[in-house]
Amino acid sequence: MKKYGLLGYPLGHTMSPPIHKALFALYHCEAEYDVFEIPPQELTENIANLKNLSGFNITIPHKVEIMKHLDRLDEKASLYGAVNLVKCDGEAVGYNTDVAGFTASVNQLGATLNSRVLLLGCGGVGRMMAIEAALAGADLYIAVLESDMPLAKQVEKEIKAMKSDARITIVLNTEIPTDVHYELLMNACPVGMYPKTNACPVPDEVIKASGAVFDVIYNPRETLLMQKAKAMGKNAVGGMAMLVWQAVSAHEIWDGDEYTDEEVQSIIDEMEIAVEKDFK
């Protein structure tokens, strides 16, 4: 029986085991998926055991440190300097499937990154979203708090080094232009996350100026931002889609499994319901 798992510390409540077990079940695959809660100072001594698995996912704080223990990295892992997936098959290869989860979520919305895009926040996963959007040809607006302006400037510098003609406009989150139309509004900041679910990262005028909405938050199932967007007749999807799609990408890499959009959506729905039950 193949064995997989999630490496992180601390882990607490994680959706990875039920998502991966649901994907294995669709293929009637007998596999184990465990949680490996290993503190940073104990990573090196546990590497050999982890490499005995068929593969494993990685979350904070190991996404960067794990790289020195791997034989090679795929293109996206090298680009972002972070690994969230390892395949162990004679050699340990690091991947970054957050990208696949993100782009699949955008496709699910019927949106495109090659358009005018507004991104709220650019730290962590937001940095990846900014780079992917810019490389795809977006006319990218990045809205941040004043305290995050240096971070946004650094991300802009990184993007320009990769794509000198990238179109990037950095604005304060209180000064987002509403006299233009954004085909896609993406939220990469924690505003609206459980338990502070009555908060919205932008005023209604910004949502009205936008088309589709992608919110990386998966708890709650529908953030206030998503609720407002849907009330205005706009397509909106939450972070559970990204979580499940990046897990789908993991199974494609590990075992060559393929899933239909309908199968993936059924798992997204199932996991969103599970989150609602856990946090009521």
C-alpha positions as CSV (number, residue, x, y, z in Angstrom):
1,M,0.0,0.0,0.0
2,K,1.3,3.4,-0.9
3,K,1.8,5.9,1.9
4,Y,1.6,9.7,1.7
5,G,1.3,12.5,4.2
6,L,1.5,16.1,5.2
7,L,4.6,17.7,6.7
8,G,4.1,20.8,8.8
9,Y,4.3,22.3,12.3
10,P,2.1,23.1,14.0
11,L,-0.7,21.5,12.0
12,G,-3.9,21.6,14.2
13,H,-6.9,21.5,12.0
14,T,-6.0,20.7,8.4
15,M,-8.2,19.8,5.4
16,S,-5.4,17.9,3.6
17,P,-6.2,14.4,4.9
18,P,-9.9,14.4,3.9
19,I,-9.2,16.0,0.5
20,H,-6.6,13.5,-0.4
21,K,-8.5,10.5,0.9
22,A,-11.5,11.6,-1.1
23,L,-9.3,11.8,-4.3
24,F,-7.9,8.3,-3.5
25,A,-11.4,7.0,-3.1
26,L,-12.5,8.2,-6.5
27,Y,-9.8,6.0,-8.0
28,H,-10.5,3.2,-5.6
29,C,-6.9,3.4,-4.6
30,E,-5.7,1.8,-1.4
31,A,-3.4,4.4,0.1
32,E,-2.7,5.9,3.5
33,Y,-2.4,9.6,4.1
34,D,-1.0,10.7,7.5
35,V,0.0,13.8,9.2
36,F,3.6,14.5,10.2
37,E,3.8,17.3,12.7
38,I,7.6,17.9,12.9
39,P,9.2,21.0,14.4
40,P,11.9,22.8,12.3
41,Q,14.8,21.6,14.4
42,E,13.8,18.0,13.9
43,L,13.4,18.1,10.1
44,T,16.8,16.8,9.2
45,E,16.6,13.7,11.4
46,N,13.2,12.8,9.9
47,I,14.0,13.3,6.2
48,A,15.0,9.7,5.6
49,N,11.6,8.5,7.0
50,L,9.7,11.0,4.8
51,K,11.6,9.9,1.7
52,N,10.4,6.4,2.4
53,L,6.9,7.6,1.6
54,S,5.6,7.6,-2.0
55,G,5.2,11.3,-1.6
56,F,4.2,14.1,0.8
57,N,2.8,17.6,1.0
58,I,4.6,20.4,2.8
59,T,3.1,23.4,4.6
60,I,4.6,26.1,6.9
61,P,7.3,26.3,8.2
62,H,9.0,23.7,6.0
63,K,8.3,25.0,2.4
64,V,11.7,26.6,2.0
65,E,13.9,24.5,4.3
66,I,12.8,21.2,2.6
67,M,14.5,22.2,-0.6
68,K,18.0,21.5,0.6
69,H,17.0,17.9,1.2
70,L,15.7,17.2,-2.3
71,D,17.5,15.9,-5.4
72,R,15.9,18.5,-7.7
73,L,13.1,21.0,-8.2
74,D,10.5,21.5,-10.9
75,E,10.3,24.9,-12.7
76,K,7.6,26.5,-10.5
77,A,9.3,25.4,-7.3
78,S,12.5,27.0,-8.5
79,L,10.7,30.2,-9.5
80,Y,8.9,30.7,-6.2
81,G,11.6,29.3,-3.9
82,A,9.1,27.2,-2.2
83,V,8.0,23.5,-2.3
84,N,4.6,22.2,-1.2
85,L,4.8,18.7,-2.7
86,V,7.5,16.0,-3.0
87,K,7.4,12.9,-5.1
88,C,9.7,10.1,-3.9
89,D,10.4,7.7,-6.7
90,G,14.1,6.8,-6.7
91,E,14.8,10.5,-6.2
92,A,13.1,13.2,-4.2
93,V,11.7,15.9,-6.5
94,G,10.1,19.1,-5.2
95,Y,7.1,20.8,-6.8
96,N,4.9,23.8,-6.2
97,T,1.2,22.9,-6.9
98,D,-0.2,26.1,-5.4
99,V,0.2,27.6,-8.9
100,A,-1.9,24.8,-10.5
101,G,-4.5,25.2,-7.8
102,F,-4.7,29.0,-8.3
103,T,-4.8,28.9,-12.1
104,A,-7.5,26.1,-12.1
105,S,-9.6,28.2,-9.7
106,V,-9.4,31.2,-12.1
107,N,-10.3,29.0,-15.0
108,Q,-13.3,27.7,-13.0
109,L,-14.5,31.3,-12.8
110,G,-14.4,31.6,-16.6
111,A,-11.9,34.5,-16.0
112,T,-8.4,35.0,-17.5
113,L,-5.3,36.5,-16.0
114,N,-4.5,38.1,-19.4
115,S,-6.8,41.1,-18.5
116,R,-7.0,43.9,-16.0
117,V,-6.7,42.3,-12.6
118,L,-6.9,43.7,-9.1
119,L,-5.0,41.9,-6.3
120,L,-5.6,42.6,-2.7
121,G,-2.4,41.9,-0.7
122,C,0.9,40.4,-2.1
123,G,2.4,38.5,0.8
124,G,2.7,34.7,0.9
125,V,0.4,33.2,-1.7
126,G,-0.4,36.7,-2.9
127,R,3.2,37.0,-4.2
128,M,2.7,33.9,-6.3
129,M,-0.6,35.2,-7.6
130,A,0.9,38.6,-8.6
131,I,3.8,36.9,-10.5
132,E,1.5,34.4,-12.3
133,A,-0.9,37.2,-13.3
134,A,1.9,39.5,-14.5
135,L,3.6,36.7,-16.5
136,A,0.3,35.9,-18.1
137,G,0.1,39.4,-19.4
138,A,-2.2,41.0,-16.8
139,D,-2.6,44.8,-16.4
140,L,-2.1,44.2,-12.7
141,Y,-3.2,46.5,-9.9
142,I,-1.9,45.6,-6.5
143,A,-3.7,47.1,-3.5
144,V,-1.9,47.0,-0.1
145,L,-1.8,48.6,3.3
146,E,0.6,51.4,3.7
147,S,2.8,49.2,5.9
148,D,3.0,46.6,3.1
149,M,4.1,49.1,0.4
150,P,7.8,48.1,0.6
151,L,6.7,44.4,0.1
152,A,4.7,45.4,-3.0
153,K,7.6,47.3,-4.4
154,Q,9.8,44.3,-3.9
155,V,7.3,42.0,-5.7
156,E,7.2,44.5,-8.5
157,K,11.0,44.5,-8.8
158,E,11.0,40.7,-8.9
159,I,8.3,40.7,-11.6
160,K,10.1,43.3,-13.7
161,A,13.3,41.2,-13.6
162,M,11.3,38.3,-15.1
163,K,9.2,40.4,-17.5
164,S,10.5,43.9,-18.2
165,D,7.3,45.1,-19.9
166,A,5.0,43.9,-17.1
167,R,2.2,46.3,-16.4
168,I,1.9,46.9,-12.6
169,T,0.2,49.6,-10.6
170,I,0.6,49.7,-6.9
171,V,-2.1,51.5,-4.9
172,L,-3.1,51.9,-1.3
173,N,-6.1,49.7,-0.4
174,T,-8.0,52.9,0.5
175,E,-7.3,54.5,-3.0
176,I,-8.3,51.7,-5.4
177,P,-9.5,53.3,-8.7
178,T,-13.2,52.6,-9.4
179,D,-13.4,54.4,-12.8
180,V,-12.0,51.3,-14.5
181,H,-13.2,47.7,-14.9
182,Y,-11.3,44.8,-13.4
183,E,-12.1,41.5,-15.1
184,L,-10.9,39.7,-12.0
185,L,-10.7,40.7,-8.3
186,M,-8.4,38.5,-6.3
187,N,-8.2,38.6,-2.5
188,A,-5.0,37.4,-0.9
189,C,-5.4,39.1,2.4
190,P,-7.0,37.6,5.6
191,V,-9.8,40.1,5.9
192,G,-13.1,38.2,6.2
193,M,-11.5,35.0,7.5
194,Y,-13.1,33.1,10.4
195,P,-13.9,34.1,13.1
196,K,-14.1,37.8,11.8
197,T,-16.5,36.9,9.0
198,N,-18.3,40.2,9.0
199,A,-15.4,42.1,7.4
200,C,-14.9,42.8,3.7
201,P,-11.5,43.9,2.3
202,V,-12.9,46.5,-0.1
203,P,-16.0,48.8,-0.3
204,D,-18.9,47.9,-2.6
205,E,-17.7,50.4,-5.3
206,V,-14.6,48.3,-5.9
207,I,-16.7,45.1,-6.2
208,K,-19.1,46.8,-8.6
209,A,-16.1,47.8,-10.7
210,S,-15.0,44.1,-10.9
211,G,-16.1,41.1,-12.8
212,A,-15.3,37.7,-11.3
213,V,-14.0,37.3,-7.7
214,F,-11.5,34.8,-6.3
215,D,-11.0,34.8,-2.6
216,V,-8.2,32.6,-1.2
217,I,-10.0,32.3,2.1
218,Y,-11.8,28.9,2.5
219,N,-13.3,29.5,6.0
220,P,-16.0,30.6,5.8
221,R,-17.3,28.9,2.7
222,E,-18.5,32.2,1.4
223,T,-16.8,35.3,2.7
224,L,-18.6,38.6,2.8
225,L,-16.7,39.6,-0.3
226,M,-18.1,36.6,-2.2
227,Q,-21.6,37.2,-0.9
228,K,-21.6,40.8,-2.0
229,A,-20.2,39.8,-5.4
230,K,-22.8,37.1,-6.0
231,A,-25.6,39.5,-4.9
232,M,-24.4,41.8,-7.7
233,G,-24.6,38.9,-10.2
234,K,-20.9,38.1,-10.4
235,N,-19.2,34.8,-10.4
236,A,-17.2,34.1,-7.2
237,V,-15.1,31.2,-5.9
238,G,-13.4,30.7,-2.5
239,G,-10.1,29.2,-1.4
240,M,-11.4,25.6,-1.1
241,A,-11.3,25.4,-4.9
242,M,-7.6,26.2,-4.8
243,L,-6.9,23.7,-2.0
244,V,-8.7,20.9,-3.8
245,W,-7.2,21.7,-7.3
246,Q,-3.7,21.8,-5.9
247,A,-4.4,18.4,-4.3
248,V,-5.6,17.1,-7.7
249,S,-2.3,18.3,-9.2
250,A,-0.5,16.4,-6.5
251,H,-2.3,13.1,-7.5
252,E,-1.5,13.8,-11.2
253,I,2.2,14.1,-10.2
254,W,2.3,11.2,-7.8
255,D,0.3,8.6,-9.7
256,G,-0.8,10.0,-13.0
257,D,-4.5,10.1,-11.8
258,E,-6.9,12.3,-13.8
259,Y,-10.2,13.7,-12.6
260,T,-13.1,15.3,-14.3
261,D,-14.3,18.9,-13.4
262,E,-17.4,17.4,-12.0
263,E,-15.5,15.0,-9.7
264,V,-13.3,17.8,-8.5
265,Q,-16.3,20.1,-7.9
266,S,-18.1,17.4,-5.9
267,I,-15.0,17.2,-3.5
268,I,-14.9,21.0,-3.3
269,D,-18.6,21.0,-2.2
270,E,-18.0,18.2,0.2
271,M,-15.1,19.9,1.9
272,E,-16.8,23.2,2.1
273,I,-19.7,21.6,4.0
274,A,-17.2,19.8,6.3
275,V,-15.6,23.2,7.2
276,E,-19.0,24.7,7.9
277,K,-19.8,21.9,10.3
278,D,-16.4,22.1,12.0
279,F,-16.6,25.8,12.7
280,K,-20.2,26.3,13.7
